[in-house]
Amino acid sequence: MESKKIGEGNQPLICTPLVGKEQEDILRELENVLQKQPDLIEWRADFFAEIANTDQVLSIAQKIKGRAGDTPIIFTIRSVREGGQPISLTDREVLNLIKAVCRNTGIEYVDYELSYPEESFKELRHISAESNTKIIASYHNFNFTPKMEILINKIKDAQNLKADVAKIAVMAESLQDVLNVLDVTLEAKNTLRIPLISMAMGEYGSITRMIGGVFGSAVTFAVGESSSAPGQIPIDELKSVLSIIQKSVNQK
Ligand SMILES: O=C1C[C@@](O)(C(=O)O)C[C@@H](O)[C@@H]1O
């Protein structure tokens, strides 16, 4: 299978998360998920019980990378501030771990939140450029959908920080929120130099996971085995929806 890159092609890529707590759960989940043939796999390492053990994290990351073959991997440590699991690492330790992943695993993408200081971003940019690891600069709001202007600014920040990909995930509390996320996505598609991954979470938000690609979202997250956020749809169902959309919409 040919390896797909975020932002290439006119179809959104489907990413499935791994959320196991122990090594054996993660590797078993990986086997199941691979059978469903996602375009990308995200390892949500904040779920891993031994995240404070760098050697363990690197060893699992290498195993995931080795087993996934051409399917690119995203390494993510989602902070509690943005809806992740509580972990014992400081922000500095998180940065050091992500740098170690860049240097030692061959993983293609690392997620780094826009809420980290600009200096940390520059440090990561420097290291990840050496290893050719791409940075996804992300913003999450698990409570509500901020004003469109705020979302646009987050996306611009990602580009200004020289991230390779921008990502926004916000909780939709209404259909208007869904429209706003799609509106921002279309605007970014027409004005941004880097690809955007956008989605809304929750019941309403699941609409964006199906049609976000039409408006310019480069990736949509789906359940392979377990969900990592509210509103994610099982990958098989999402694939059916996307193939119908692909047939009926000429995405340029
Ligand atoms: O940022 C995202 C998007 C996400 O929050 C979602 O809503 O699908 C799921 C997370 O695992 C991922 O890191």
The ligand as an ORCA input file, in Angstrom:
! r2SCAN-3c Opt
* xyz 0 1
  O      -7.005     15.885     18.023
  C      -7.558     14.839     17.870
  C      -8.901     14.797     17.371
  C      -9.796     14.123     18.344
  O      -9.941     14.927     19.482
  C     -11.203     13.992     17.711
  O     -12.065     14.780     18.082
  O     -11.388     13.103     16.870
  C      -9.239     12.760     18.678
  C      -7.830     12.834     19.201
  O      -7.333     11.520     19.422
  C      -6.947     13.555     18.266
  O      -5.688     13.773     18.843
*
